[in-house]
Amino acid sequence: MSITLDQVTKRYQGVPVVNDVSLDIGDGEFFVLLGPSGSGKSTLLRAIAGLSGVDHGRIALHGRDVTHVSARERGVGLVFQNYALFRHMTVAENIEFALRVRRMKGADRRQRRQELLRLVALEGMDQRLPAQLSGGQQQRVAVARALAHKPEVLLLDEPFGALDAKIREELRRTIRQVQRELGITTVLVTHDQEEAFAMADRIGVMNLGRLLEMGGPNELYTRPATRFVATFLGAANLILGRQTKDGIRFGERPVSAISAVPPHGLREHEVVAVVRPEEIEVAPTREALASGYLARGAVDEIVFTGALERMRIRLDGGADALTLAYSNGDGNPYLEVTRTQHEQRAFEVTKGQSVAIGVRRVHVLPTPLSSFTVCAANEALMIALAQQPMLVELASRMKTRISTRMEPMLGVPGAQCGDATAFSGTTVIASQPDVAHQAEWLLQRGADEVLVLPVNALPPQRVLIHWADEAVRSATLAVSASVLRHVSAEAVYIGILPQLTPTAQRPHGMRALLDARSEAQAVHGLEMRTELRFGDVAPELRRQLGESPGQMLILGVCDVTRLAEPFGSLLESARWPVLLVRRENRENEDSVP
């Protein structure tokens, strides 16, 4: 591998801006780090270049550990957004600068300069000053200068950001041709999805300091594994459906969906489906649809963009209405639709017109956290809990909804649910003196995850992960991965052995840590630290949580009939959020993030 990163972490003022990033980039690969502003991508690039140190982890270039090696000795070429040319030097002097520093002979410098000017299509411009060049030409000089000393790795930090669209396209083509001709491993940082699609062999998507997903452009667009990637790589409609033994359903409507999990034989639960705008069909009637019927709605907005027409269709209400994961910002459910000119000519629509909506393709995300349902015994507590800052921010980042459910007999032994419908998403209850019995009551009656939330809890800075039974390990890791994609927090798995564990058996505990980390990486895309502790589980977890503020616990359990006895003190402390994950010895069910 040309570049290997192992759990690289960089903190500013105690907050991880690059959070346990592990990555392998192959020889000659063009890899794009894509993400919004503040996602940590430029900081990670600077760490690879040696311009920024790291607080944890290892960086290797072509098998050589360079974590503590200076930038000059790493053998990388770096191109910035602002060109960073020496204004008083000619093109020739700028390109030859790194060669002069390395004391290369004059004839060899001139030969190398001419090779590079040919590569970047600037032959004959040797004696011009940067001020006499266009922005695109200056950036070509910057690329030539970065390649002058024949680096093994080329790093590009948003090099097209200051250029207009036409020049960007030309320069992208030039850099890709140069990269292929030289076979140099290249990493490009950008926030532009079109740029990433046009140039990348593989894309890594970052957000909140984490590397969320990696893959080819087509793979990430058509089969994303996370809500963020689905919505960041183009427009996406997120719809809540239900996994049943017969497949995916939207309300009472079965749909043909592509899923990362087998469609049959799983527990029934809520799922998040992605429908791209171009996969939606509109027609005057349901019978006129060539695709599967989805819903009815009214055209709310039509925008002409040249080759495509973009529409917003506001969904009709009623008992059979679609349930969107989020309402696109204004509280009203609508779908984004994109149509080609051929589709426009086949069926012209006007604003306000009622249409039937069909869907050609549905992709189901493998995330186990679909939505939040606030549950309380009275309306006042339910309303207050739904407005808690941590819950509101988490739902906003996850682009999902917060619904409510009143259970007057919540926690009363032997009492049945007042609401006969199945629990949807993650159930949220308030931390209070009897909360352990309430959580136990909910888990026994079908809730799969219960979030116990203290008053005014803030998003955590550190998330501890533990499971009470190996059978719930995969589900706990899957839920942990879903949470940690949406918070700026470090993840730590805590393995706990009895205090009197014989010395000969302690290596088994270390192997369990390695197995947990391996599964978290390979199956769930989660990078986490691991720690081994000795003692009773609940007191040890309570001690770890009490070491510093801003912590959260994700706890996997199988037997919920006596949950309050071992874990009551953890749940009733009112100091930290606890997310309980229940699975009843279904070891292989939730094996995806």
Secondary structure as GFF3:
##gff-version 3
##sequence-region A 1 593
A	DSSP	beta_strand	3	12	.	.	.	ID=ss1
A	DSSP	beta_strand	15	25	.	.	.	ID=ss2
A	DSSP	beta_strand	30	34	.	.	.	ID=ss3
A	DSSP	alpha_helix	41	49	.	.	.	ID=ss4
A	DSSP	beta_strand	56	61	.	.	.	ID=ss5
A	DSSP	beta_strand	64	65	.	.	.	ID=ss6
A	DSSP	three_ten_helix	72	74	.	.	.	ID=ss7
A	DSSP	beta_strand	76	79	.	.	.	ID=ss8
A	DSSP	alpha_helix	91	101	.	.	.	ID=ss9
A	DSSP	alpha_helix	106	119	.	.	.	ID=ss10
A	DSSP	three_ten_helix	130	132	.	.	.	ID=ss11
A	DSSP	alpha_helix	135	147	.	.	.	ID=ss12
A	DSSP	beta_strand	153	157	.	.	.	ID=ss13
A	DSSP	alpha_helix	165	182	.	.	.	ID=ss14
A	DSSP	beta_strand	185	190	.	.	.	ID=ss15
A	DSSP	alpha_helix	193	199	.	.	.	ID=ss16
A	DSSP	beta_strand	202	207	.	.	.	ID=ss17
A	DSSP	beta_strand	210	215	.	.	.	ID=ss18
A	DSSP	alpha_helix	217	222	.	.	.	ID=ss19
A	DSSP	alpha_helix	227	232	.	.	.	ID=ss20
A	DSSP	beta_strand	237	244	.	.	.	ID=ss21
A	DSSP	beta_strand	247	250	.	.	.	ID=ss22
A	DSSP	beta_strand	253	254	.	.	.	ID=ss23
A	DSSP	beta_strand	257	259	.	.	.	ID=ss24
A	DSSP	beta_strand	269	275	.	.	.	ID=ss25
A	DSSP	three_ten_helix	277	279	.	.	.	ID=ss26
A	DSSP	beta_strand	280	283	.	.	.	ID=ss27
A	DSSP	three_ten_helix	286	288	.	.	.	ID=ss28
A	DSSP	beta_strand	292	304	.	.	.	ID=ss29
A	DSSP	beta_strand	308	315	.	.	.	ID=ss30
A	DSSP	beta_strand	323	324	.	.	.	ID=ss31
A	DSSP	beta_strand	334	340	.	.	.	ID=ss32
A	DSSP	alpha_helix	341	346	.	.	.	ID=ss33
A	DSSP	beta_strand	354	359	.	.	.	ID=ss34
A	DSSP	beta_strand	362	364	.	.	.	ID=ss35
A	DSSP	beta_strand	372	376	.	.	.	ID=ss36
A	DSSP	alpha_helix	379	386	.	.	.	ID=ss37
A	DSSP	alpha_helix	389	398	.	.	.	ID=ss38
A	DSSP	beta_strand	402	406	.	.	.	ID=ss39
A	DSSP	beta_strand	426	430	.	.	.	ID=ss40
A	DSSP	alpha_helix	435	444	.	.	.	ID=ss41
A	DSSP	beta_strand	449	453	.	.	.	ID=ss42
A	DSSP	beta_strand	462	467	.	.	.	ID=ss43
A	DSSP	three_ten_helix	470	472	.	.	.	ID=ss44
A	DSSP	alpha_helix	473	484	.	.	.	ID=ss45
A	DSSP	beta_strand	490	497	.	.	.	ID=ss46
A	DSSP	three_ten_helix	503	505	.	.	.	ID=ss47
A	DSSP	alpha_helix	506	522	.	.	.	ID=ss48
A	DSSP	beta_strand	529	534	.	.	.	ID=ss49
A	DSSP	alpha_helix	537	545	.	.	.	ID=ss50
A	DSSP	beta_strand	551	557	.	.	.	ID=ss51
A	DSSP	alpha_helix	564	571	.	.	.	ID=ss52
A	DSSP	beta_strand	578	582	.	.	.	ID=ss53
###
